[in-house]
Amino acid sequence: MFVHVALEVTDKNKAEIFFSQVLNIPKTGDFVINKNLCKDIFGIEKETEVIKFKKGILEFEVFVTCRRGFNTYSHVCLNVDDKNEVIKRCEKLGVKTIIVKKGCKELLFVKDFSGNLFEIKEKI
């Protein structure tokens, strides 16, 4: 059973813009993990703020941090009603879009302000 996806961001305000205005996933709360628990779980001895965003069963826990990893293949794939509307919101807010031709199809990926990658598919 799906519970949540955890991601890292470097800017809390930009994360709120990305999730609420680009993906239309509302913020549902936030909490802080104390440094001892962070160290025990993640090996990072630092108090860390986490913002929660949820729509239906899809929930994100977004960890606010000053550090980010390097490029990876990691991404989250989401279904939307209208890819063109997502592209318009990205353009309006300065969010990077990556459109790649694959045969006769166009794939859409967007990067949030911290470099997390999202594949956007239109519902069929």
Beta strands, then each sheet from edge to edge (+ up, - down):
strand 1: 5-9
strand 2: 27-33
strand 3: 48-55
strand 4: 58-64
strand 5: 76-80
strand 6: 96-102
strand 7: 105-111
strand 8: 117-122
sheet 1: 1+ 4+ 3- 2+
sheet 2: 5+ 8+ 7- 6+
end
